[in-house]
Amino acid sequence: MVQPDPESILEEEPEFPLYRDVKWDIKENRPVIKDGAPIIVEGQEAVLGWALRALCTERDRYEIYSEEYGCEIETLIGQPYTKELKEAEAARYLEECLLCNPYITEVTDVAAAFGDGRMELSCRISTIYGDGEVSTNV
């Protein structure tokens, strides 16, 4: 019996079904509706929409979501940490939030800026469909 080459197994990328999701209007925080039905997007656009919603959803706040979905960024608000520590923790939380999605392979260029009671987050994400940028205010 011929055994498969272990290196060839490791090099194979897992196959995922085409990612589909409801198009989301981030500014209005609601789905985009056309002719009475939500618009469905696919691939890169769908993954980026998921990423934005995950960053804006506090982890463990809503029972409908799994323990892995959402972000813990809000826990930094009001903490007496230094600016540098807040930014480092925000970057860590952002990466933990996004990398739980198997369609996202890498998070880079993470930036967090604090001011006027808000946090501005941005990063570059690599997905199985290509690269994109995500930015939001929390």
NORURRA-V725230 format. One record per helix or strand of 3 or more residues. SS is the DSSP state (H for helix, E for strand). FROM is the first residue (numbers start at 1). TO is the last residue. If there is no record, write none. Layout:
ss->SS from->FROM to->TO
ss->SS from->FROM to->TO
This chain:
ss->H from->6 to->11
ss->E from->20 to->22
ss->E from->40 to->42
ss->H from->43 to->55
ss->H from->73 to->76
ss->H from->83 to->98
ss->E from->104 to->115
ss->E from->118 to->127
ss->E from->130 to->137
